[in-house]
Amino acid sequence: MNRPNILWYCTDQQRFDTIGALGNPHVQTPTLDQLVRDGVSFTRAYCQSPICTPSRASIMTGQYSSRARNTRNGNDTFPADIPLISKRIADSGYTCGLIGKFHLVSAGMRPEPRMDDGFEYWAHSHAPRDDWPHGTHAYADWVREQGQDLDAMRKSPERVRPEFHQTKWASDCAIEFISREHDAPWLLNLNVYDPHPPFIPPAEYESRFNADEMPGPHFRESDLKHQKTLEDVDFQDVVATPEKHQAKSAQAKYYAMIAQIDDQFARILDALDRTGQRDNTVIIFTSDHGEMLGDHGLMFKGCRFYEGLVRVPLIFSFPKAFQTDKRCNGIVELLDLSATLLAIAGLEIPDEHQGQNLLPILTGESEGDTIRPFARCEYFDSIDSHFTGGSGVFGTMYRDDRYKLSVYHTYNLGELYDLAEDPWEFNDLWNDPAYAEVKNRLISESFNAHVNLTTNVGSKRIAPM
């Protein structure tokens, strides 16, 4: 395969179950639905952390977040000795561009500092607020140039209108990058901020969705009692019923934000067509992690490992070389996206990378029903709020083909679910004697995976002693 262009579109906090062609009849995603038909969808893709920075650090390094020494939001610096995949790809001859969010280190109360990232084109935009100093936030500067006030628009009945929205601005930047004269293959990593909270879509998109017609979250009254047992385990929001959370209204707004993403994604694909680059561009759509959206009485994100929070979309489309209209049900991790990006760019995957190259599945050389024996997810000493330290919570998730084990190590608590019988995780088997053997086996396997996959053994060995 010649070295194609790569359009890598990553949303922020988008659940796996938010695409029409993959089974959700309530969303409006015609562009993504066509991408599914034109590509390969991995229906059991898991992020490596349920919050932004460690998940993105894992993707960009090809290592589990604890191995990459980047396990929480709010970190000051990034390990300089761990190369980013964007840098490796740029060094191989690609022109690399970044639009939108990066978030490998804290962007709280400061512009996010650059690192040796390999991006020649850099149009950075973190949270779409209006309190960024001039010259530090490309989107905020652009809004000001249009004579608009972001904070005032966010509070208005119309919200931020589509023509001034960060999702639209990011698409404009992408179209400008794509339309340039390129004398080398390119990689464009586009990271919109939606559908990240707060759920404030433009009013004209919100009007497309009726909250009363939404299916609502996966919730039972027993969730309130169960979450009470986990109340010391850090989470961003309080536990409450769907009614108190106004979860159906939140769901409608969330779907409205995704509808806008879908419309703007279509503009970018049209630009590929218009410039004659579509046939030579691998298109990837994913997200950094999911969103609870009222499931089990929880909104937003934090230290839990339920499906809505840790399972994400992952779609590859390149019809001239990849399979089309293919759903792969094997377990994959976003680490595998890292390895596959390197493989698509024609690079060898370094020994320190922990992802699995999915290219043989994409091209049809191997099946995608069994890919990984397990997936891991981590949440270490992290809290997603204006906080100067960590919460002290250390949690891990390990799921095999059938069971999911979550352990909150700081509090000696855990959860165990049979996902074959209980896919939405209502029946916790942690204390069920009938599942003691399963629990003990998974604890052992999870511990071994953690030690084997995340331990940094130090510098290169040069002698036997």
TIFI-332677 format. One record per residue (C-alpha): residue in three letters; x, y, z. Coordinates in steps of 0.25 Angstrom, whole numbers, plus 5000, padded with zeros to 4 digits. Layout:
<recs>
alaXYZ/...
</recs>
This chain:
<recs>
met500050005000/asn500550144996/arg500650245007/pro499250305007/asn498850435014/ile498150415028/leu496950495033/trp496850455048/tyr495650515054/cys495450505069/thr494250555077/asp494350585092/gln493450495101/gln492650425091/arg492050285095/phe492150165086/asp490550155084/thr490350295077/ile490350255062/gly489150215055/ala489750115046/leu490250045058/gly488950025065/asn488450155070/pro487150205064/his487050335072/val488250405066/gln488450475053/thr489750435047/pro489650415032/thr491050445030/leu491650345040/asp490550245035/gln491250255021/leu492550245027/val492150115034/arg491650065021/asp492950105014/gly493850045025/val494249955036/ser493549985050/phe494149925063/thr492949905072/arg493749875084/ala494749985085/tyr495250025099/cys496050145103/gln497150135113/ser496650235123/pro495250295125/ile495750435125/cys496450525115/thr497950545117/pro498350405120/ser497450345109/arg498050445099/ala499450415104/ser499250275103/ile498750285088/met499950385085/thr501050295091/gly500450155088/gln500650125103/tyr499750105114/ser499650235122/ser500350185134/arg501550135125/ala501550265119/arg501550335133/asn500350415129/thr499150375137/arg498350495141/asn497750625136/gly498450745141/asn499950705139/asp500950815137/thr501950745128/phe502050625118/pro503150525119/ala504150575108/asp504750435106/ile503550375100/pro503350405085/leu501950435080/ile501350365068/ser501150495061/lys502650525063/arg503050385057/ile502050405045/ala502550545043/asp504050505043/ser503650395033/gly503250505022/tyr501850535026/thr501350675027/cys500550675040/gly499450765045/leu498750785058/ile497350855060/gly496650875073/lys496950805086/phe498250735089/his498250725104/leu499450635107/val499750735119/ser498950835126/ala498250945119/gly497650995132/met497851145134/arg498951145124/pro499151125109/glu499550975106/pro501050975104/arg501650915091/met502550795091/asp503350725081/asp502050675074/gly502350685059/phe501150765055/glu501550875045/tyr500150925045/trp499650965058/ala498251025061/his498050995075/ser496751005083/his496450955097/ala495150985104/pro494351085095/arg494251195105/asp494551345104/asp495651365115/trp496851315108/pro497951425106/his498051485092/gly498951395083/thr498851275092/his497551205086/ala497351205072/tyr495851185072/ala495651295083/asp496451395075/trp495651355062/val494351385069/arg494851515074/glu495251555060/gln493751525056/gly493351625066/gln492651525075/asp492751495090/leu492751345093/asp492351355107/ala491151445103/met490751345092/arg490851225101/lys489851295111/ser488851345100/pro487651265096/glu488251235082/arg489551185089/val490751195080/arg490151195066/pro490751085056/glu491451195048/phe492251235060/his492351095067/gln493751025070/thr493250905062/lys493050985050/trp494351065052/ala495150935053/ser494450895040/asp494851025033/cys496350995038/ala496250855033/ile495750895019/glu496851005018/phe497950905021/ile497350795012/ser497250905001/arg498750935001/glu499750894991/his500450774997/asp501750714992/ala501650595002/pro500650515009/trp499950575021/leu499350545034/leu498250635040/asn497850605054/leu496550685057/asn496050695071/val494750765073/tyr494250795087/asp492850745086/pro492050665091/his492850695104/pro492050765115/pro491450865117/phe490350815108/ile490050945100/pro489750915086/pro489351025076/ala487851045079/glu487551015064/tyr488150875066/glu487550855080/ser486150875073/arg486350755065/phe486250665077/asn485050645086/ala485550615100/asp484150535103/glu484550445091/met485850405096/pro486050265102/gly486750315114/pro487950255121/his488150115126/phe487750125140/arg487050045151/glu486650085165/ser487649985170/asp488750075164/leu488550175175/lys488850075186/his490050015178/gln490650155175/lys490550185190/thr491550075193/leu492550145183/glu492250285188/asp493750305193/val494250275179/asp494450405172/phe493450445161/gln493150575155/asp491650585158/val490650535168/val489850415168/ala488350435165/thr487150385158/pro486950415143/glu485850515146/lys486850595156/his487950595145/gln486950635134/ala487650525127/lys486650515115/ser486850665113/ala488350645114/gln488250525104/ala487550615094/lys488550725095/tyr489750625094/tyr489150565081/ala488950705076/met490450725078/ile490750605070/ala489750645059/gln490550765057/ile491850685057/asp491250595046/asp490850715038/gln492250785039/phe492950655037/ala492250645023/arg492850775019/ile494250725021/leu493950595013/asp493350685002/ala494650765002/leu495450635000/asp494550604988/arg494650744983/thr496150734983/gly496250594977/gln496950544990/arg495750454995/asp496250324989/asn497650334995/thr497250375009/val497050285020/ile495850335029/ile495850305044/phe494750345053/thr494850315068/ser494750385082/asp495650395094/his494650335104/gly493150325106/glu492050395115/met491150335126/leu489950415121/gly489150375133/asp489450225133/his489450165147/gly489050305153/leu490350375148/met490650485138/phe491950525132/lys493250445135/gly494150405146/cys494650275153/arg493650175148/phe493850075136/tyr492450055131/glu492250025116/gly491650165113/leu492950235119/val494050145114/arg493550085100/val493650175088/pro493450185073/leu494550135064/ile494350145049/phe495450135038/ser495050165024/phe495950145011/pro495050065001/lys496150044991/ala496949965001/phe496149935013/gln494849855014/thr493549925014/asp492249905022/lys493049815032/arg492749815047/cys493849745055/asn493349705069/gly494749665075/ile495249745087/val496249855083/glu496849975090/leu497150115086/leu498650065087/asp498349985074/leu497950115067/ser499350165070/ala500050045064/thr499150045052/leu499450195049/leu500850155049/ala500650035040/ile499750115030/ala500950225029/gly501850105025/leu502650105039/glu503149995047/ile502449985061/pro503550015071/asp503749905082/glu503249995093/his501950015086/gln500849935093/gly499749945082/gln499349835072/asn499349865057/leu497949855052/leu498349865037/pro498249715034/ile496849725039/leu496549855031/thr497049795018/gly496349655020/glu497549575022/ser497049535036/glu495649535043/gly495249625053/asp494449545063/thr495549505072/ile496649615073/arg497049635087/pro496849545099/phe496549665108/ala496549815110/arg497049895121/cys496650035126/glu497350125137/tyr496950235146/phe498150275155/asp498150395165/ser497350485156/ile496150575158/asp495450655147/ser495150785154/his495950915159/phe496850845168/thr498250855171/gly498550715175/gly498050575173/ser496850505179/gly497650385183/val496750285175/phe497450175168/gly496550095159/thr496749985148/met495849915139/tyr496149785132/arg495149715123/asp495249585115/asp494249535105/arg493149515115/tyr493449575129/lys493849715133/leu494649735146/ser494749875152/val495649895165/tyr495750025173/his497049995180/thr497050115189/tyr495750065196/asn495849915194/leu494549915186/gly494249855173/glu493149815163/leu492949695154/tyr491949685142/asp491649565133/leu491449655120/ala490949535112/glu489749525122/asp489749665127/pro490249765116/trp489849895123/glu490449845137/phe489349845146/asn489649715154/asp490949735162/leu491549595164/trp492749645173/asn492149585186/asp491449465179/pro492049335185/ala491749265172/tyr492649355164/ala493849355174/glu494649265165/val494349365153/lys494749485161/asn496049425167/arg496449385153/leu496149525147/ile496849595159/ser498149505156/glu498049535141/ser497849675143/phe499049685153/asn499949615143/ala499549705132/his499849825140/val501149775144/asn501549725131/leu501049835122/thr501249965130/thr502549945138/asn503650025133/val504949935136/gly505950055133/ser507050075123/lys507549975113/arg508249855119/ile509749855115/ala510349745124/pro509849625132/met510149695145/
</recs>
